Amino acid sequence: MTSDDSALYPSASVRWLTLLSICVATFLMPMSMSAVNVALPAIAEDLNADAVLVSWIPTMNLLGAIALQLPAGRIADMIGRKKVFLAGLLLFALSSFAIILIEHIYWLLLMRLLQGISGAMVFGTGMAIVSQVFANHGRGMALGLTSTSVYLGLTCGPPIGGWLTEAWDWHAVFLAPLPLAVLCTILVGIHVRETERQADQRLDWIGSLLFIAASSLFFVGLSELPALAGGLLALAGLALLGAFIYQQERSPYPLIRLRRMVNNQVFFRSIQASFFMYAANYPLQFMLSLYLQYIRGLSPAEAGELMLLQAMMMAILAPLAGRLSDHFEPRIPATLGCLLFAAGFVILALLEQDSSMTQVVIALLVMGTGFGLFSSPNNNGALSVVPTDKLSIASSLLNISRTLGNMLGMAVVVFLFNLLIGNAQLVPEQFPALIRLLEIAFALCAGYALMAAWRSWSRGKVR
């Protein structure tokens, strides 16, 4: 932190109120995202939407988030992080309020895209603000609490969404977060200080459009696999990504200097570790839900309550692990977390149709511990080697690595389903094939976590 930054946040109370402001927003966004998933059947019935269009409701949110991550981070570094953060909150509030006017599924998809863009603006600046404010005052602990707010939002979303949908209707799922969004806007407006504007910088419009097009085509293509059209779209996205990389090395005001990022070993390998860990983590709830409900006969509520064990461990350990990374090399707890996460997947890969539920509980506790040890130290290690004026773009890159990891993990699972089960319904005759599929998927996820451990440890020392 520079001396100017210290003057902006002179007291501990101001720093913690700033952190509270960010945590409210980082709780609100994932809570709203996961709550909507529970309301999908009600939305489909009310808007007469088919299964394909309904599946795009969560997908459009992710699409908006990844496509605008880099431009949002770059704009925040140019004009000020507080402005972009507040603009993201305002866009989220307006798009949520507009839901009451919607009478067709296509308008709802547009609102979900706007909410994804608002998430890119908030998450692309939130971690950067926290990292700057707490640079000399326990940054790891502060980033850990930010991560905890995300986990709590994801955990609280489904029960909140289910209760609101049953008590009122699906519109309430979108409208309920509005008071919290207003509170967050007030807190940010009062307590967050604006960063210095970089008047000598310009936005790379060509690079921004190339990145938006590349990420959108690749994302949509992955979601359509294994259809031929999906493969062609994904390849087109990769081609445009190559054009983006080429253009960035020649732009006078690039979104990112890719060569400089690759040469920054600590940051680049932290991003790689994040990518592999989220590729392992994202399909977990989906796969375990299938095992618990189809193979073991648990109800959705029972399966959901059991899977909360992992989220609870992550939420408890994230701030503690962040504090550890303030005193020890971040790669130590982060790498240990990756190894524990891999061990949890090995336990799950050994599940059989009549395995003890204790085996599932142990696996979830081990994995919750592992991910809790990984997330905050990895973020702390990555952001601690980034100049203050580049924190927003660095925060955006971390978010992109997570989203791309999510996409890869889920795309591989969908491919396995098409390969081993196809369009057949999941009836008892298909359970042996489902068990085999889950064994392969869990083993692959263990491999992702081991790759993350390798990249985490090889990043080297921060201090």
C-alpha positions in Angstrom: 0.0 0.0 0.0 1.3 3.5 -0.8 1.3 6.3 1.6 -1.7 7.8 -0.2 -3.6 4.6 0.4 -2.8 4.7 4.0 -4.2 8.2 4.3 -7.4 7.0 2.7 -7.9 4.3 5.4 -6.3 5.8 8.5 -8.1 3.7 11.1 -8.9 0.0 11.8 -12.6 0.9 12.1 -12.7 2.4 8.6 -10.9 -0.6 7.1 -13.3 -3.1 8.7 -16.4 -1.1 7.6 -15.0 -1.1 4.1 -14.5 -4.9 4.3 -18.1 -5.2 5.6 -19.3 -3.2 2.6 -17.5 -5.6 0.2 -18.6 -8.7 2.0 -22.3 -7.7 1.8 -22.0 -7.5 -2.0 -20.0 -10.7 -2.3 -22.6 -12.5 -0.3 -25.5 -11.0 -2.3 -24.3 -12.0 -5.8 -23.8 -15.7 -5.3 -26.8 -16.0 -3.0 -29.0 -14.6 -5.7 -27.4 -16.8 -8.3 -27.9 -20.0 -6.4 -31.4 -19.1 -5.2 -32.6 -18.7 -8.7 -31.7 -22.4 -9.5 -34.3 -23.6 -7.1 -37.0 -21.5 -8.8 -36.3 -22.9 -12.3 -39.3 -25.3 -12.4 -41.7 -22.5 -11.3 -40.2 -20.1 -13.9 -40.6 -22.8 -16.7 -44.2 -23.3 -15.8 -45.1 -19.6 -15.5 -43.3 -18.5 -18.7 -44.1 -21.7 -20.7 -40.4 -22.2 -21.4 -38.9 -25.5 -22.7 -36.0 -27.3 -21.0 -33.3 -25.8 -23.3 -34.4 -22.2 -22.6 -34.6 -22.9 -18.8 -31.1 -24.3 -18.8 -29.9 -21.0 -20.2 -31.1 -19.1 -17.2 -28.1 -19.9 -15.0 -25.9 -20.1 -18.2 -26.6 -16.5 -19.2 -25.4 -15.3 -15.8 -22.1 -17.1 -16.2 -21.7 -15.8 -19.8 -22.1 -12.2 -18.8 -19.7 -12.7 -15.9 -16.9 -14.1 -17.9 -17.2 -12.0 -21.1 -17.0 -8.7 -19.2 -14.4 -9.6 -16.6 -11.3 -8.2 -18.3 -12.9 -5.0 -19.7 -14.6 -4.3 -16.3 -11.3 -4.8 -14.4 -9.4 -2.6 -16.9 -12.0 0.2 -16.7 -11.9 0.0 -12.8 -8.1 0.5 -12.8 -8.6 3.5 -15.2 -11.5 5.4 -13.7 -11.6 4.1 -10.2 -12.7 0.9 -8.5 -15.4 2.5 -6.4 -17.2 3.9 -9.5 -17.3 0.5 -11.2 -18.3 -1.3 -8.0 -21.2 1.0 -7.4 -22.2 0.8 -11.1 -22.3 -3.0 -10.8 -24.5 -2.8 -7.7 -26.8 -0.4 -9.5 -27.1 -2.6 -12.6 -27.8 -5.6 -10.4 -30.6 -3.7 -8.5 -32.2 -2.4 -11.7 -32.1 -5.7 -13.6 -33.6 -7.4 -10.5 -36.4 -4.9 -10.2 -37.2 -5.2 -13.9 -38.1 -8.8 -13.4 -41.6 -7.7 -12.3 -42.3 -6.5 -15.8 -41.2 -9.7 -17.6 -43.7 -11.8 -19.4 -41.5 -13.8 -21.7 -38.5 -16.1 -21.1 -36.2 -14.1 -23.6 -36.5 -11.0 -21.5 -35.6 -13.0 -18.4 -32.5 -14.3 -20.2 -31.5 -10.7 -21.0 -31.9 -9.7 -17.3 -29.8 -12.7 -16.3 -27.1 -11.6 -18.8 -27.1 -8.1 -17.2 -26.9 -9.6 -13.7 -23.8 -11.6 -14.9 -22.3 -8.3 -16.2 -23.0 -6.7 -12.8 -21.3 -9.6 -11.1 -18.2 -9.1 -13.3 -18.1 -5.4 -12.2 -18.5 -6.3 -8.5 -16.1 -9.2 -8.3 -13.6 -7.6 -10.6 -13.2 -4.8 -8.1 -14.2 -6.2 -4.7 -11.1 -8.3 -4.1 -8.9 -5.5 -5.5 -10.4 -3.0 -3.0 -9.9 -5.4 -0.1 -6.3 -6.2 -1.2 -5.5 -2.5 -1.4 -7.1 -1.5 1.9 -5.5 -4.4 3.9 -2.1 -4.5 2.1 -0.3 -3.8 5.4 -3.0 -5.0 7.8 -3.6 -8.7 7.4 -4.6 -9.0 3.8 -4.9 -12.8 3.9 -7.4 -12.6 6.8 -9.5 -10.0 5.0 -9.5 -12.0 1.7 -10.5 -15.0 3.7 -13.5 -13.3 5.1 -14.4 -12.2 1.6 -14.2 -15.8 0.5 -16.4 -16.8 3.4 -19.1 -14.4 2.4 -19.1 -16.0 -1.1 -19.5 -19.5 0.4 -22.2 -18.3 2.7 -24.1 -16.8 -0.2 -23.9 -20.0 -2.2 -24.9 -22.0 0.8 -27.9 -19.8 1.8 -29.2 -19.3 -1.7 -31.0 -22.6 -2.3 -33.0 -22.7 1.0 -33.9 -19.0 0.6 -34.9 -19.5 -3.0 -37.1 -22.5 -2.1 -38.8 -20.6 0.8 -39.5 -17.5 -1.3 -40.8 -19.5 -4.3 -43.2 -21.5 -2.0 -44.3 -18.5 0.1 -44.9 -16.1 -2.9 -43.7 -17.0 -6.4 -40.4 -17.0 -8.4 -40.4 -13.2 -8.8 -39.7 -12.9 -5.1 -36.4 -14.6 -5.6 -35.2 -11.7 -7.7 -36.9 -8.9 -5.6 -35.8 -10.1 -2.2 -32.1 -9.1 -2.6 -33.0 -5.5 -3.4 -33.0 -4.2 0.2 -29.6 -5.8 0.7 -28.3 -4.2 -2.5 -29.5 -0.8 -1.3 -27.8 -1.3 2.1 -24.6 -2.3 0.3 -24.7 0.7 -2.0 -25.0 3.0 1.1 -22.1 1.2 2.9 -19.9 1.4 -0.1 -20.8 5.0 -0.8 -19.9 6.0 2.7 -16.9 3.9 3.6 -15.0 3.0 0.4 -12.6 5.6 -0.8 -12.0 6.1 -4.5 -8.7 5.1 -6.1 -6.7 7.5 -8.2 -7.8 7.8 -11.8 -5.2 6.9 -14.4 -5.8 9.7 -16.8 -3.0 8.6 -19.2 -4.6 5.2 -19.9 -7.2 4.3 -22.5 -9.5 1.3 -22.9 -8.5 -1.1 -25.6 -11.8 -1.4 -27.5 -10.5 -3.9 -30.1 -9.1 -6.1 -27.4 -12.2 -5.9 -25.3 -14.5 -6.9 -28.3 -12.1 -9.7 -29.2 -12.2 -11.0 -25.7 -16.0 -10.7 -25.3 -16.5 -12.6 -28.7 -13.9 -15.3 -27.9 -15.1 -16.0 -24.4 -18.8 -16.0 -25.5 -18.3 -18.3 -28.5 -16.1 -20.7 -26.4 -18.6 -20.7 -23.5 -21.6 -21.3 -25.7 -19.7 -24.0 -27.7 -18.8 -25.9 -24.5 -22.4 -25.8 -23.4 -23.5 -27.4 -26.7 -21.0 -30.3 -26.7 -20.9 -33.0 -28.0 -23.0 -31.6 -30.9 -21.0 -30.6 -34.0 -22.2 -27.0 -33.8 -20.9 -26.8 -30.3 -17.5 -28.0 -31.3 -17.3 -25.5 -34.2 -18.3 -22.6 -31.9 -15.7 -23.6 -29.3 -13.0 -23.8 -32.0 -14.1 -20.4 -33.3 -13.8 -19.1 -29.7 -10.3 -20.5 -29.4 -9.3 -18.9 -32.8 -10.5 -15.5 -31.6 -8.7 -16.1 -28.3 -5.5 -16.5 -30.3 -6.2 -13.3 -32.2 -6.8 -11.6 -28.8 -3.4 -12.8 -27.5 -1.7 -11.6 -30.7 -3.5 -8.2 -30.6 -2.7 -7.6 -26.9 1.1 -7.8 -27.5 0.8 -5.0 -30.0 -1.8 -2.8 -28.4 -0.5 0.5 -26.8 -3.1 0.2 -24.0 -3.7 -3.6 -23.6 -6.2 -5.1 -21.2 -3.3 -7.3 -20.0 0.3 -7.8 -20.9 0.2 -11.5 -21.3 4.0 -11.9 -21.6 4.5 -9.9 -18.4 1.8 -12.0 -16.7 3.4 -15.3 -17.7 6.8 -14.0 -16.5 5.3 -13.2 -13.1 5.7 -16.8 -11.9 3.8 -16.4 -8.6 0.8 -14.8 -10.2 0.6 -16.9 -13.3 0.9 -20.2 -11.4 -1.6 -19.0 -8.8 -4.1 -18.5 -11.6 -3.3 -22.0 -12.9 -3.8 -23.5 -9.5 -7.2 -21.7 -9.2 -8.2 -23.0 -12.6 -7.6 -26.6 -11.8 -9.1 -26.5 -8.3 -12.4 -25.0 -9.6 -12.4 -27.5 -12.4 -12.5 -30.2 -9.7 -14.9 -28.4 -7.4 -17.7 -27.2 -9.7 -19.1 -30.6 -10.7 -18.9 -32.0 -7.2 -22.4 -31.0 -6.0 -24.0 -32.2 -9.2 -22.3 -35.6 -9.2 -22.7 -36.2 -5.4 -26.4 -35.2 -5.7 -26.9 -37.9 -8.3 -25.2 -40.5 -6.1 -27.1 -39.6 -2.9 -30.6 -39.3 -4.6 -30.5 -42.0 -7.2 -28.1 -44.6 -5.7 -28.8 -44.0 -2.0 -32.4 -42.9 -2.2 -32.1 -39.7 -0.2 -34.6 -36.9 -0.7 -33.4 -33.6 -2.2 -33.5 -31.9 1.2 -31.5 -34.7 2.9 -28.9 -34.6 0.1 -28.6 -30.8 0.3 -28.2 -30.9 4.1 -25.4 -33.5 3.8 -23.6 -31.5 1.2 -23.6 -28.4 3.4 -20.8 -30.1 5.4 -18.3 -29.1 2.8 -19.5 -25.5 2.5 -19.5 -25.1 6.3 -15.9 -26.3 6.6 -14.8 -24.0 3.7 -16.5 -21.0 5.4 -15.0 -21.7 8.8 -11.4 -22.3 7.5 -11.1 -19.6 4.8 -10.4 -16.7 7.1 -8.1 -18.8 9.3 -6.1 -20.0 6.3 -5.9 -16.4 5.0 -4.4 -15.4 8.3 -1.9 -18.2 8.1 -0.8 -16.9 4.7 -0.1 -13.5 6.3 2.6 -15.2 8.4 3.8 -18.1 6.3 4.4 -18.6 2.6 0.9 -18.8 1.0 1.9 -21.8 -1.1 2.2 -24.0 2.1 -1.4 -23.9 3.2 -2.7 -23.6 -0.4 -0.7 -26.7 -1.6 -1.8 -28.7 1.5 -5.4 -27.7 0.7 -5.0 -29.1 -2.9 -3.7 -32.4 -1.6 -6.5 -32.8 0.9 -9.0 -31.9 -1.8 -7.5 -34.6 -4.1 -7.7 -37.1 -1.2 -11.4 -36.4 -0.7 -12.0 -37.2 -4.4 -10.1 -40.5 -4.0 -12.4 -41.4 -1.1 -15.4 -40.6 -3.3 -14.1 -42.6 -6.3 -14.1 -45.7 -4.0 -17.9 -45.3 -3.4 -20.0 -48.3 -4.2 -23.8 -48.8 -4.2 -23.8 -50.0 -0.6 -21.0 -47.9 0.8 -21.4 -46.4 4.3 -22.6 -42.9 4.5 -19.7 -42.3 6.9 -17.5 -42.5 3.8 -19.3 -39.6 2.2 -19.2 -37.5 5.4 -15.4 -38.0 5.8 -14.9 -37.1 2.1 -16.9 -33.9 2.4 -15.1 -32.8 5.6 -11.7 -33.5 4.1 -12.6 -31.6 0.9 -14.1 -28.7 2.8 -10.9 -28.5 4.8 -8.8 -28.7 1.7 -10.7 -26.0 -0.3 -10.8 -23.8 2.8 -7.0 -24.0 3.1 -6.5 -23.3 -0.6 -8.7 -20.3 -1.6 -7.6 -17.4 0.6 -3.9 -18.2 0.6 -3.9 -18.6 -3.2 -5.7 -15.3 -3.7 -3.4 -13.6 -1.2 -0.3 -15.0 -2.9 -1.5 -13.9 -6.3 -2.5 -10.4 -5.4 0.5 -9.7 -3.1 2.9 -9.6 -6.2 0.7 -7.3 -8.3 1.2 -3.5 -8.4 -1.6 -1.5 -6.7 -2.6 0.1 -10.0 -3.2 -3.3 -11.6 -5.2 -4.9 -8.7 -8.5 -4.8 -10.5 -7.3 -6.5 -13.7 -5.5 -9.1 -11.5 -8.7 -9.7 -9.5 -10.6 -10.1 -12.8 -8.1 -12.7 -14.0 -8.5 -14.7 -10.9 -12.3 -14.7 -11.4 -11.8 -15.7 -15.1 -9.6 -18.6 -14.0 -12.4 -19.8 -11.7 -15.1 -19.5 -14.3 -13.0 -21.3 -17.0 -12.3 -24.0 -14.5 -16.0 -24.3 -13.8 -16.7 -24.6 -17.5 -14.0 -27.3 -18.0 -15.1 -29.4 -15.1 -18.8 -29.4 -16.1 -18.1 -29.9 -19.8 -16.1 -33.1 -19.1 -18.9 -34.5 -16.9 -21.5 -33.7 -19.6 -19.2 -35.5 -22.2 -19.0 -38.6 -19.9 -22.8 -38.7 -19.6 -23.2 -38.6 -23.3 -20.5 -41.3 -23.7 -21.6 -43.7 -21.0 -25.3 -43.2 -20.6 -26.6 -41.1 -23.5 -30.2 -40.0 -23.6 -31.4 -42.9 -21.4 -33.3 -42.0 -18.3 -31.6 -42.6 -14.9 -33.6 -45.7 -14.0 -32.3 -48.6 -11.8 -31.0 -50.4 -14.9 -28.6 -47.5 -15.5 -27.3 -47.3 -12.0 -24.2 -49.5 -12.6 -23.3 -47.2 -15.6 -23.9 -44.2 -13.3 -21.6 -45.6 -10.6 -18.9 -46.2 -13.3 -19.3 -42.7 -14.6 -19.0 -41.2 -11.1 -15.9 -43.2 -10.4 -14.2 -41.9 -13.6 -15.4 -38.3 -12.9 -14.2 -38.3 -9.3 -10.8 -39.8 -10.3 -10.4 -37.0 -13.0 -11.3 -34.4 -10.4 -8.6 -35.8 -8.1 -6.2 -35.4 -11.0 -7.2 -31.8 -11.4 -6.6 -31.2 -7.7 -3.1 -32.8 -8.0 -2.3 -30.5 -10.9 -3.4 -27.6 -8.8 -1.1 -28.8 -6.0 1.8 -28.9 -8.4 1.2 -25.4 -9.8 0.6 -24.0 -6.3 3.9 -25.4 -4.9 6.0 -24.5 -7.9 4.9 -20.8 -7.8 7.8 -20.2 -5.4 8.1 -17.9 -2.5 6.2 -14.6 -2.2 8.3 -13.1 0.5 
